[in-house]
Amino acid sequence: MHKSANRDGVGWWGGFRSKSQSREGVEALAAQKRLSGRAKWHRCSPNRSALNTRQPIDLYKRSYGTIIYLPEFVGQEWLWLWSGVGGSDLIKGVWRLCCGALWMVLVEQEVAMELNMDLEREIPVLDWSRYLSERVEYMQSSAIRELLKLTQQQDIISFAGGLPAAEFFPLREIEEACRYIVRYEGARALQYGPSEGHPPLKEYLATSMHKYGVPAVPDNVLLTNGSQQALDLIGKLFIDPGDYVITDRPTYLGAIQAWMAYQARFQTVDMDDDGMLVDEIEDAYKQVVARTGKPPKFIYALPNFHNPAGTTMPLERRQRLAEIADRLDVPVIEDDPYGMLRYDGEDITPICTFIPERTIYLGTFSKTLTPGLRLGWIVCPEVLIKRFVQAKQGCDLHTGTFVQYIAADICQRGLLKAHVKRLREAYRERRDTMLDALTEFWPEGSSWTRPQGGMFLWARVPELINTQEFLKEAVAEGVAYVPGVHFYPNCDGGYNAMRLNFSYSPPHVIVEGIRRLGVALKKALGQG
């Protein structure tokens, strides 16, 4: 716990009140804290009316320091306080006091340090697990978030996070937008806003999505705090404990984490280099019905530049998925966070174009503008938008007004298109660099996908290597990735696979990181 002292090496410790408010009563209480004969005493009489207020007030000022009233601790028997040099140098403290006479105790610094240790041992620990809901048992920490803590070390090259390249953030454009908004639209931009989202931004999104074939109008667009909130709202609206959803394997870790909290179960179908094997969906559907007596709640698909696999679903397979979903009467969640980041080929018609009445389409600015704005959106039938709005209002009322104004200003001025063009050029180079480095440095028996866009590729190593266990060796070589098993909802695969991010690191760093991984892999295989 923090300690402090004045120029004479003297620190504050404690303040006591006895029932009689006498010096003898205070000393008796102080004896329990082994202060007898080792302290100087100062009596303070707080203002009773002031103690009844909810605002912090100065209670006592001397050359030794300042005491501040904290209303949440009123009624306790003792207080803990520390103070710096002089009455103007206040350092935050944790302390307790009760109304009436208050005795302040001034002790030597070494005594204060000794009593600090006693105080730390005396603070009780409440077992909060007794009060938590059952669903907490199903919540999981994000493996990627935990990995990012590890990879903050400067000597670690991280391919783990799904991070855009910070050096390409449109700082000047955002600064210009902020200045304009604060000057001319500040009162509205800093006010509460509609739950559905900022109307000009909704209009822009509806218009821009038409280019990709998304059947959107402003009334069926809802702004969210990133597409991750959209996934959570889907869980809230659709998933009851024990319900099944159909996903591919592997699939997006954030979706697993969001829906596990609602006690979802996962029926998975395999993938190949063209994405989900959609002809397996009907068999997966029948298995769920046979097991539970009811159909799965929805099919979750990432057709463009899949996270983590990096695959892109061909048009014919998208049409086939739409046909199957329509025949089985199952909704589809089409998650498209990377659709604008295409480096090869032409845009492919989204699934929602074929079955707009049963598709929920998700998009985000996190990969194209900046993730820090936390802006995503949902496109779905208008009747369902009302339910999403109700679910969102219970979470946060609405997405931040100011950040929506920023995004709308940048988009309406045409700056986003120019920015995305720069990203495509840079990320294409980084993808190609990683693919070339894998070919040069990795051992025989390894393979990987060749993404047409997005931010990730999926790599497989010889089956002798378990990538979850191998991560320690990789980190020892100064490089990190996400082990493949984390992307399998039922933890039934991916043991010799890993997800590699190519968007974040510059080309020369990518080469070095892939080289380090190659060294570690060959060493583990006895080839190095």
C-alpha positions as CSV (number, residue, x, y, z in Angstrom):
1,M,0.0,0.0,0.0
2,H,1.2,3.6,-0.7
3,K,3.2,5.3,1.9
4,S,4.2,9.0,2.2
5,A,6.1,11.3,4.5
6,N,6.7,14.9,5.2
7,R,10.1,16.5,5.2
8,D,10.8,15.1,8.7
9,G,10.1,11.6,7.6
10,V,6.8,11.5,9.4
11,G,3.7,9.9,7.9
12,W,0.0,9.9,8.7
13,W,-1.5,6.7,9.9
14,G,-5.1,6.4,11.0
15,G,-7.8,8.3,12.8
16,F,-9.9,6.9,15.6
17,R,-13.2,7.7,17.4
18,S,-14.3,6.2,20.6
19,K,-17.9,6.1,22.0
20,S,-17.0,8.6,24.7
21,Q,-14.9,10.6,22.2
22,S,-12.3,10.9,25.0
23,R,-8.5,10.7,24.6
24,E,-8.5,7.5,26.8
25,G,-11.0,5.8,24.6
26,V,-9.0,6.7,21.5
27,E,-5.8,5.4,23.1
28,A,-7.5,2.1,24.1
29,L,-8.6,1.6,20.5
30,A,-5.1,2.7,19.2
31,A,-3.5,0.1,21.5
32,Q,-5.1,-2.6,19.4
33,K,-3.1,-1.2,16.5
34,R,0.2,-1.2,18.5
35,L,0.4,2.6,18.4
36,S,0.8,3.3,22.2
37,G,3.9,5.5,22.8
38,R,4.7,5.8,19.1
39,A,2.3,8.5,18.0
40,K,1.4,12.2,18.2
41,W,-2.3,13.1,18.5
42,H,-4.5,15.8,17.0
43,R,-8.2,16.2,17.7
44,C,-10.5,17.3,14.9
45,S,-14.2,18.1,15.2
46,P,-15.8,17.7,11.7
47,N,-18.8,19.8,10.7
48,R,-21.8,17.5,11.2
49,S,-23.9,19.2,8.5
50,A,-21.1,18.9,6.0
51,L,-20.8,15.2,6.7
52,N,-24.4,14.8,5.6
53,T,-23.7,16.0,2.1
54,R,-22.6,13.8,-0.8
55,Q,-19.8,16.0,-1.9
56,P,-16.2,15.7,-0.7
57,I,-15.2,18.5,1.7
58,D,-12.0,19.5,3.5
59,L,-12.2,18.4,7.1
60,Y,-8.9,19.1,8.5
61,K,-5.9,21.1,7.4
62,R,-2.5,21.4,9.0
63,S,1.1,21.7,7.7
64,Y,1.1,17.9,7.7
65,G,-1.5,17.4,5.0
66,T,-5.2,17.5,4.1
67,I,-8.1,15.2,4.9
68,I,-10.9,14.6,2.4
69,Y,-14.3,13.2,3.4
70,L,-15.4,10.1,1.4
71,P,-19.1,9.5,2.0
72,E,-19.1,5.8,1.2
73,F,-17.0,5.1,4.3
74,V,-19.1,7.0,6.9
75,G,-20.1,4.9,9.9
76,Q,-16.9,2.9,10.1
77,E,-14.7,2.8,13.3
78,W,-11.4,3.8,11.9
79,L,-9.9,5.5,8.9
80,W,-6.8,5.1,6.8
81,L,-5.1,8.3,5.5
82,W,-1.9,9.3,3.9
83,S,-0.8,12.8,3.1
84,G,2.2,14.4,1.4
85,V,4.2,17.5,2.3
86,G,2.1,20.5,3.4
87,G,-1.6,21.0,3.3
88,S,-1.7,21.5,-0.5
89,D,-0.1,18.2,-1.4
90,L,-2.9,15.7,-1.2
91,I,-2.4,12.1,-2.2
92,K,-5.4,9.8,-2.6
93,G,-6.1,7.5,0.3
94,V,-8.4,4.9,1.6
95,W,-9.9,5.8,4.9
96,R,-12.8,5.5,7.2
97,L,-14.4,7.8,9.7
98,C,-17.7,8.4,11.6
99,C,-19.5,11.5,12.6
100,G,-18.4,13.1,15.8
101,A,-15.0,13.8,17.2
102,L,-12.1,12.5,15.2
103,W,-8.6,12.0,16.4
104,M,-5.8,12.1,13.9
105,V,-2.6,10.1,14.6
106,L,0.8,11.2,13.4
107,V,3.5,8.5,13.4
108,E,7.0,7.9,12.2
109,Q,7.3,6.7,8.6
110,E,8.6,3.3,9.6
111,V,5.6,2.8,11.9
112,A,3.3,3.8,9.1
113,M,4.9,1.2,6.8
114,E,4.6,-1.5,9.4
115,L,0.9,-0.7,9.9
116,N,0.3,-0.7,6.2
117,M,1.1,-4.4,6.2
118,D,-1.3,-5.0,9.0
119,L,-4.1,-3.1,7.2
120,E,-3.6,-5.0,4.0
121,R,-4.0,-8.3,5.9
122,E,-7.2,-7.1,7.6
123,I,-9.2,-6.1,4.5
124,P,-11.8,-8.9,4.0
125,V,-12.3,-10.6,0.6
126,L,-15.8,-11.2,-0.4
127,D,-16.6,-14.4,-2.4
128,W,-18.5,-12.7,-5.3
129,S,-19.0,-16.1,-7.1
130,R,-21.9,-16.8,-4.7
131,Y,-23.9,-13.9,-6.3
132,L,-23.1,-14.4,-10.0
133,S,-25.6,-15.8,-12.5
134,E,-25.3,-19.3,-14.1
135,R,-24.4,-17.8,-17.5
136,V,-21.1,-16.5,-16.1
137,E,-19.9,-20.1,-16.1
138,Y,-20.2,-20.1,-19.8
139,M,-18.3,-16.8,-20.4
140,Q,-14.8,-17.1,-21.8
141,S,-11.9,-14.7,-22.0
142,S,-10.8,-13.9,-25.5
143,A,-7.7,-15.9,-26.2
144,I,-6.6,-13.1,-28.6
145,R,-7.0,-10.4,-25.9
146,E,-5.0,-12.5,-23.5
147,L,-2.3,-13.1,-26.1
148,L,-2.1,-9.3,-26.8
149,K,-1.0,-8.8,-23.2
150,L,1.9,-11.2,-23.8
151,T,2.9,-9.6,-27.1
152,Q,3.2,-6.1,-25.7
153,Q,6.9,-6.8,-25.2
154,Q,8.9,-4.9,-27.7
155,D,11.0,-7.8,-28.8
156,I,7.9,-9.9,-29.7
157,I,6.7,-9.8,-33.4
158,S,3.0,-10.5,-33.1
159,F,0.9,-12.1,-35.8
160,A,-1.8,-12.7,-33.2
161,G,-4.0,-9.7,-33.0
162,G,-6.5,-8.8,-35.7
163,L,-5.1,-5.3,-35.9
164,P,-5.1,-2.8,-38.7
165,A,-1.9,-0.9,-39.4
166,A,-1.8,2.1,-37.0
167,E,0.5,4.1,-39.3
168,F,-2.3,4.3,-41.9
169,F,-5.0,5.6,-39.5
170,P,-6.5,8.8,-41.1
171,L,-5.4,11.1,-38.3
172,R,-5.5,14.3,-40.3
173,E,-9.0,13.5,-41.6
174,I,-10.3,12.7,-38.2
175,E,-8.7,15.8,-36.7
176,E,-10.4,18.0,-39.4
177,A,-13.7,16.3,-38.8
178,C,-13.5,16.8,-35.0
179,R,-12.7,20.5,-35.4
180,Y,-15.6,21.1,-37.9
181,I,-18.1,19.1,-35.8
182,V,-17.2,20.8,-32.5
183,R,-17.3,24.3,-34.1
184,Y,-20.5,23.9,-36.2
185,E,-22.4,20.9,-34.8
186,G,-21.0,20.5,-31.3
187,A,-24.3,20.8,-29.4
188,R,-26.0,18.1,-31.4
189,A,-22.9,15.9,-31.7
190,L,-22.3,15.8,-27.9
191,Q,-26.0,15.2,-27.1
192,Y,-27.9,11.9,-26.7
193,G,-28.9,10.6,-30.1
194,P,-31.4,8.1,-31.6
195,S,-31.0,4.4,-30.7
196,E,-31.1,3.5,-34.4
197,G,-28.1,5.7,-35.2
198,H,-27.2,9.1,-36.8
199,P,-29.5,9.5,-39.8
200,P,-26.9,10.9,-42.3
201,L,-24.5,8.0,-41.5
202,K,-27.3,5.5,-42.0
203,E,-28.1,7.1,-45.4
204,Y,-24.5,6.9,-46.4
205,L,-24.2,3.2,-45.4
206,A,-27.4,2.3,-47.2
207,T,-26.3,3.9,-50.4
208,S,-22.7,2.6,-50.3
209,M,-23.8,-1.0,-49.6
210,H,-25.8,-1.0,-52.8
211,K,-22.5,-1.2,-54.7
212,Y,-21.9,-4.6,-53.1
213,G,-25.5,-5.8,-53.6
214,V,-26.7,-5.4,-50.0
215,P,-30.4,-4.5,-50.1
216,A,-30.3,-1.7,-47.5
217,V,-32.3,1.4,-46.9
218,P,-31.8,3.7,-43.9
219,D,-34.8,2.3,-42.0
220,N,-33.3,-1.2,-41.9
221,V,-29.8,-0.1,-40.7
222,L,-28.8,0.0,-37.0
223,L,-25.5,1.5,-35.8
224,T,-23.7,-0.6,-33.1
225,N,-20.6,-0.3,-30.9
226,G,-18.6,-2.3,-33.3
227,S,-19.8,-5.5,-35.0
228,Q,-19.0,-7.4,-31.8
229,Q,-21.9,-5.7,-30.1
230,A,-24.0,-6.8,-33.1
231,L,-23.0,-10.4,-32.3
232,D,-23.9,-10.0,-28.7
233,L,-27.3,-8.5,-29.6
234,I,-28.0,-11.5,-31.9
235,G,-27.3,-13.8,-28.9
236,K,-29.6,-11.8,-26.7
237,L,-32.4,-11.9,-29.2
238,F,-32.2,-15.4,-30.6
239,I,-30.4,-17.8,-28.2
240,D,-31.9,-19.5,-25.3
241,P,-29.8,-21.9,-23.1
242,G,-29.1,-25.0,-25.0
243,D,-30.0,-23.7,-28.5
244,Y,-27.8,-24.7,-31.4
245,V,-26.3,-22.5,-34.1
246,I,-24.6,-23.8,-37.2
247,T,-21.1,-22.5,-37.9
248,D,-18.1,-23.6,-40.0
249,R,-15.1,-25.0,-38.3
250,P,-12.9,-23.0,-37.7
251,T,-15.0,-19.9,-37.2
252,Y,-14.7,-16.4,-35.7
253,L,-13.6,-16.5,-32.1
254,G,-15.6,-13.4,-31.2
255,A,-18.8,-15.0,-32.3
256,I,-18.0,-18.1,-30.1
257,Q,-17.3,-15.9,-27.2
258,A,-20.4,-13.8,-27.6
259,W,-22.8,-16.7,-28.0
260,M,-21.3,-18.9,-25.3
261,A,-22.4,-16.3,-22.8
262,Y,-26.0,-17.1,-23.8
263,Q,-25.3,-20.8,-23.4
264,A,-25.4,-21.6,-27.1
265,R,-24.3,-25.0,-28.5
266,F,-22.5,-25.3,-31.8
267,Q,-23.1,-27.7,-34.7
268,T,-20.2,-27.3,-37.1
269,V,-19.5,-28.1,-40.7
270,D,-16.2,-28.4,-42.4
271,M,-14.4,-26.0,-44.7
272,D,-12.1,-26.2,-47.7
273,D,-10.1,-23.5,-49.6
274,D,-13.4,-22.1,-50.8
275,G,-15.0,-21.7,-47.4
276,M,-17.9,-23.5,-45.7
277,L,-18.9,-26.8,-47.2
278,V,-22.5,-25.7,-47.5
279,D,-23.8,-29.1,-48.6
280,E,-23.0,-30.4,-45.1
281,I,-25.5,-27.9,-43.6
282,E,-28.6,-30.1,-44.1
283,D,-27.0,-33.0,-42.3
284,A,-25.9,-30.7,-39.5
285,Y,-29.5,-29.4,-39.3
286,K,-30.9,-33.0,-39.1
287,Q,-28.4,-33.8,-36.3
288,V,-29.6,-30.9,-34.2
289,V,-33.3,-31.7,-34.7
290,A,-32.7,-35.4,-33.8
291,R,-30.8,-34.3,-30.7
292,T,-33.1,-31.5,-29.4
293,G,-36.4,-31.9,-31.3
294,K,-36.1,-28.3,-32.6
295,P,-34.1,-26.7,-35.4
296,P,-30.9,-24.6,-35.0
297,K,-31.5,-20.9,-34.5
298,F,-29.4,-19.7,-37.4
299,I,-26.5,-20.3,-39.7
300,Y,-23.4,-18.1,-39.2
301,A,-21.3,-17.4,-42.3
302,L,-18.2,-15.3,-43.1
303,P,-18.2,-15.5,-47.0
304,N,-15.5,-12.8,-47.6
305,F,-11.9,-13.3,-46.5
306,H,-12.9,-15.5,-43.6
307,N,-11.6,-14.9,-40.1
308,P,-9.5,-17.0,-39.3
309,A,-9.3,-19.1,-42.5
310,G,-8.8,-16.3,-45.1
311,T,-11.1,-18.1,-47.6
312,T,-13.7,-16.5,-49.9
313,M,-16.9,-18.3,-50.7
314,P,-17.6,-18.5,-54.5
315,L,-20.9,-17.2,-55.9
316,E,-22.3,-20.6,-56.6
317,R,-21.7,-21.7,-53.0
318,R,-23.4,-18.6,-51.7
319,Q,-26.4,-19.3,-53.9
320,R,-26.4,-22.9,-52.6
321,L,-26.3,-21.8,-49.0
322,A,-29.2,-19.4,-49.6
323,E,-31.2,-22.2,-51.2
324,I,-30.6,-24.6,-48.3
325,A,-31.4,-21.9,-45.6
326,D,-34.6,-21.0,-47.4
327,R,-35.7,-24.6,-47.8
328,L,-34.9,-25.5,-44.1
329,D,-36.4,-22.2,-42.9
330,V,-33.3,-21.1,-41.0
331,P,-32.1,-17.5,-40.8
332,V,-28.5,-16.6,-41.9
333,I,-26.1,-14.3,-40.1
334,E,-23.7,-12.9,-42.8
335,D,-20.7,-11.3,-41.1
336,D,-18.7,-9.1,-43.5
337,P,-16.1,-7.1,-41.7
338,Y,-13.5,-7.2,-44.4
339,G,-15.6,-6.9,-47.6
340,M,-14.0,-3.6,-48.7
341,L,-10.5,-5.0,-48.3
342,R,-10.2,-7.0,-51.6
343,Y,-6.8,-7.3,-53.2
344,D,-7.6,-9.8,-56.0
345,G,-10.6,-10.5,-58.2
346,E,-14.0,-8.9,-58.3
347,D,-16.6,-8.4,-55.6
348,I,-19.0,-11.3,-55.2
349,T,-22.7,-10.9,-54.5
350,P,-23.5,-11.2,-50.8
351,I,-25.7,-14.0,-49.5
352,C,-28.3,-11.4,-48.3
353,T,-29.1,-10.5,-51.8
354,F,-30.6,-13.9,-52.5
355,I,-32.6,-14.2,-49.2
356,P,-33.0,-10.7,-47.8
357,E,-36.0,-11.6,-45.8
358,R,-34.1,-14.2,-43.7
359,T,-30.6,-12.6,-43.5
360,I,-28.9,-10.4,-40.9
361,Y,-25.9,-8.7,-42.4
362,L,-23.1,-7.2,-40.3
363,G,-20.5,-4.6,-41.2
364,T,-17.9,-2.5,-39.4
365,F,-15.7,0.6,-39.7
366,S,-13.0,-1.1,-37.5
367,K,-11.1,-2.5,-40.4
368,T,-11.4,0.4,-42.8
369,L,-11.5,3.6,-40.7
370,T,-10.2,2.8,-37.1
371,P,-11.2,0.2,-34.5
372,G,-11.0,2.8,-31.8
373,L,-14.2,4.5,-33.0
374,R,-16.1,1.2,-32.2
375,L,-18.6,1.6,-35.1
376,G,-20.4,-1.3,-36.7
377,W,-23.9,-1.8,-38.2
378,I,-26.7,-4.3,-38.7
379,V,-28.8,-4.6,-41.8
380,C,-31.9,-6.7,-41.5
381,P,-35.7,-6.7,-42.1
382,E,-37.3,-3.6,-40.6
383,V,-39.6,-5.5,-38.3
384,L,-36.5,-7.1,-36.7
385,I,-34.7,-3.8,-36.4
386,K,-37.3,-2.8,-33.8
387,R,-36.3,-5.8,-31.7
388,F,-32.6,-5.0,-32.0
389,V,-33.3,-1.4,-30.9
390,Q,-35.0,-2.7,-27.8
391,A,-32.1,-5.0,-27.0
392,K,-29.6,-2.2,-27.6
393,Q,-31.4,0.3,-25.5
394,G,-30.9,-1.9,-22.5
395,C,-27.2,-2.0,-23.2
396,D,-26.2,1.5,-24.0
397,L,-29.2,3.5,-25.2
398,H,-27.3,4.3,-28.5
399,T,-23.9,4.2,-30.1
400,G,-21.8,7.3,-29.4
401,T,-23.1,10.3,-31.1
402,F,-19.8,12.1,-31.6
403,V,-18.0,9.1,-33.2
404,Q,-21.0,8.7,-35.6
405,Y,-20.7,12.4,-36.6
406,I,-16.9,11.9,-37.2
407,A,-17.6,8.8,-39.5
408,A,-20.4,10.6,-41.3
409,D,-18.2,13.6,-42.0
410,I,-15.3,11.5,-43.4
411,C,-17.6,9.3,-45.5
412,Q,-19.6,12.1,-47.0
413,R,-16.5,14.0,-48.0
414,G,-15.3,10.9,-50.0
415,L,-12.3,10.5,-47.7
416,L,-13.1,6.9,-46.8
417,K,-12.8,5.7,-50.4
418,A,-9.4,7.2,-50.8
419,H,-8.3,5.8,-47.5
420,V,-9.5,2.3,-48.3
421,K,-7.6,2.5,-51.6
422,R,-4.4,3.2,-49.7
423,L,-5.1,0.3,-47.3
424,R,-5.7,-2.1,-50.2
425,E,-2.3,-1.3,-51.7
426,A,-0.4,-1.6,-48.4
427,Y,-2.2,-4.8,-47.2
428,R,-1.7,-6.5,-50.6
429,E,2.0,-5.9,-50.3
430,R,2.0,-7.3,-46.8
431,R,0.0,-10.4,-47.7
432,D,2.3,-11.1,-50.6
433,T,5.3,-10.6,-48.4
434,M,4.0,-13.1,-45.9
435,L,3.2,-15.7,-48.6
436,D,6.7,-15.4,-50.1
437,A,8.3,-15.7,-46.6
438,L,6.3,-18.8,-45.8
439,T,7.5,-20.5,-48.9
440,E,11.1,-19.5,-48.2
441,F,11.4,-20.3,-44.5
442,W,8.8,-22.9,-43.4
443,P,9.4,-26.6,-43.2
444,E,8.1,-29.2,-45.7
445,G,4.6,-30.5,-44.8
446,S,3.3,-27.0,-44.0
447,S,0.5,-25.4,-46.0
448,W,-1.5,-22.2,-45.9
449,T,-4.4,-20.4,-47.5
450,R,-4.0,-17.6,-50.1
451,P,-6.5,-14.9,-49.1
452,Q,-8.0,-12.7,-51.8
453,G,-8.4,-9.9,-49.2
454,G,-8.9,-9.3,-45.5
455,M,-6.2,-9.5,-42.8
456,F,-5.5,-13.2,-42.1
457,L,-4.3,-16.4,-43.5
458,W,-4.6,-19.9,-42.0
459,A,-1.5,-22.0,-41.8
460,R,-1.1,-25.7,-41.0
461,V,2.1,-27.4,-39.9
462,P,3.0,-31.1,-39.7
463,E,0.8,-32.9,-37.3
464,L,3.7,-33.7,-35.0
465,I,3.4,-30.1,-33.7
466,N,0.6,-29.0,-31.4
467,T,0.4,-25.3,-32.0
468,Q,-1.1,-24.6,-28.6
469,E,1.9,-26.2,-26.9
470,F,4.3,-24.9,-29.5
471,L,3.3,-21.3,-28.8
472,K,5.8,-21.1,-25.8
473,E,8.6,-22.1,-28.1
474,A,7.5,-19.5,-30.7
475,V,7.4,-16.8,-28.1
476,A,10.9,-17.8,-26.9
477,E,12.0,-17.1,-30.5
478,G,10.3,-13.7,-30.3
479,V,7.1,-14.3,-32.4
480,A,3.4,-15.0,-31.6
481,Y,0.3,-16.2,-33.3
482,V,-3.1,-17.6,-32.3
483,P,-3.3,-21.4,-32.0
484,G,-6.0,-22.9,-34.3
485,V,-7.9,-24.7,-31.6
486,H,-9.3,-21.5,-30.3
487,F,-11.4,-21.1,-33.4
488,Y,-13.1,-24.4,-33.0
489,P,-16.3,-24.0,-31.0
490,N,-16.2,-27.5,-29.6
491,C,-12.4,-27.6,-29.4
492,D,-12.3,-30.5,-31.8
493,G,-9.7,-29.5,-34.3
494,G,-7.0,-27.0,-35.3
495,Y,-4.3,-28.5,-33.2
496,N,-1.7,-28.2,-35.9
497,A,-3.0,-24.9,-37.3
498,M,-2.6,-21.2,-36.5
499,R,-4.0,-17.9,-37.6
500,L,-1.5,-15.3,-38.9
501,N,-2.3,-11.6,-39.3
502,F,-0.5,-9.8,-42.1
503,S,-2.0,-6.4,-41.9
504,Y,-0.4,-5.0,-38.8
505,S,3.4,-5.4,-39.3
506,P,5.5,-3.7,-42.0
507,P,6.9,-6.1,-44.7
508,H,10.5,-6.3,-43.2
509,V,9.0,-7.3,-39.8
510,I,6.8,-9.9,-41.4
511,V,9.8,-11.5,-43.1
512,E,11.7,-11.6,-39.8
513,G,8.7,-13.0,-37.9
514,I,8.0,-15.7,-40.4
515,R,11.7,-16.6,-40.4
516,R,11.7,-16.9,-36.6
517,L,8.6,-19.2,-36.8
518,G,10.4,-21.3,-39.4
519,V,13.4,-21.7,-37.2
520,A,11.3,-22.7,-34.3
521,L,9.2,-25.1,-36.3
522,K,12.3,-26.8,-37.9
523,K,13.9,-27.1,-34.4
524,A,10.7,-28.7,-33.1
525,L,10.7,-31.2,-36.0
526,G,14.4,-32.0,-35.5
527,Q,15.3,-30.3,-38.8
528,G,17.2,-27.4,-37.4
